[in-house]
Amino acid sequence: LPLRPMPAMYSTFAGRFGSAPEDLRGRHWEACFPPREVDRLRADALTAVREGWQWDGGCEGLRADGATVPVRVRLVGLDDGSLVFRVAPPET
């Protein structure tokens, strides 16, 4: 899947990462996760999406202040190769 900047997002998505939408718009999704999670998402989630599936799981997000925060991610691929991330609080 190509690496594309995030064109748009809801304020709730950006808020999970301690940012405003305009601060993340145009950046790559990797900016929202620490390097170890980027590696895991590439290996697990993107592989599932490439194979026509969606991926849902917990991981650590990276806030604007450098702190990590637990999040639940659902990742879906669109026909044009775009990715849709849904980020929510972790399930308890």
Number of C-alpha atoms within 10 A of each C-alpha: 13 7 11 13 14 17 12 11 16 11 12 15 17 20 13 20 24 18 17 17 19 14 11 21 15 13 14 13 16 17 15 23 20 17 12 11 16 19 13 12 20 15 11 13 21 20 15 18 19 13 9 13 13 16 18 15 15 15 21 19 24 22 19 18 9 13 12 16 16 15 20 18 22 16 20 21 20 10 7 7 14 15 19 15 18 16 21 15 12 14 9 3
